Amino acid sequence: MSAMKLKKGDTVKVIAGKDKSKEGKILSVNKKNNTVLVEGINMVSKHTKPSAANQAGGIVEQEAPIDASNVMYVSGGKVTRIGYEIKDGKKVRVAKSTGKVID
């Protein structure tokens, strides 16, 4: 398995599945399962019991994880792959299409 090149806070575009062509920000990354949780993408209905935090309970809409292979990083409004380069003795992420340093 290759390294996960996406990080929390990255803006990504969905390239496959029911939410194809939608964009959102990554809320969390699960490297073990190779999945990401993207804001407003892959929404599912979850039935919850009443609790101290949620007095009413009922049906709640929330994001479900999506496979990392189904999203691409967005740089300057266009999707791009991510590579790594050594700059000033540090390993940095680089957008393949533009060559710009991401972080």
N, C-alpha and C positions, 0 to 999 in steps of 0.2 A: 504494500500500500504506500502511495506517495504521501508527501507531507501536505498538510492542510494549509493552503495559502491564503485562505480567507480569515479575517479577524472580526471580533465584535466591533460594531460601529461602521463597518464598510457598507457602502451602498451597492446593491446588487440588482440584477435584472434576471427574472425567471425565463429560462430558455426552453423548458419542457413542462408539460403537465397542464392541469386545469387553469392555472393562473399565468399561463404563458404571456410574455411581454409586459408583465407588471413589474414595478420597481419598489424597493423597500430597503430599510436599514436592518442589518443583522443585529438581533437582540442577544443571541447566544450561539456558541459553537460547541458541538460535541465531537471531539476528534476520534473517540472510540468507535462511534457508530457512523462517522463521516456524514453528519447531518448538521444543518443550520436552522435556526428559528428566525424567520424574517417577519418584520412588522407588517401586519395586514395581509400576509400571504398564507395560503393553505388554511383558511379559517374552518374550524369544526365546531359543532354544537356539543357541549358537555353538560350532562345533567348533574347538578350538585345538590347535596343535602343542605338544609339550613345549618349554619354553624355560628360561632361567635363573630367571625369576620363577615360572614354573609348571612344576615338574619332571615332573608326571604328564601334563599335557595333558588331552585328553578333551573332554567336552561341558560347557559352562559356561552357566548361565542368567544373562542380563543384560537391563537395560532397553534398549528401543529408543526413538528419538524419536517423539513424537506431535504432530500439528499443534496449534498454539496455539488454533485455533478450536474444538477439541474439549474444552477445559478451561475452567472458570470459577473465579475467585477465591472462596475461602471466608472469610467474615467473621462471627464469632460463631455458627458452626454452619450458616449459610445461605449459599447462593451469591449473588453480586452482581456487577454490572458495575463497572468502574473508570473514574473520571473524573479530571480535573485541576482544581485551583483554585490561585489565588495567595493564600498566607497569609503575612503578615509579609514580603512581598517575595520569597518563595520559592515555586516551583512544587511542589506536593505532590500525591500520589495520594490520591483520596478514594473511599470505598465509596459507590456511588450509592444503595443501599437505606437505609443508616443515616446517611450524611453524615459518618461518622468519618474522620479522617485515618489513612491506612495506615502511612506511614513518616515 
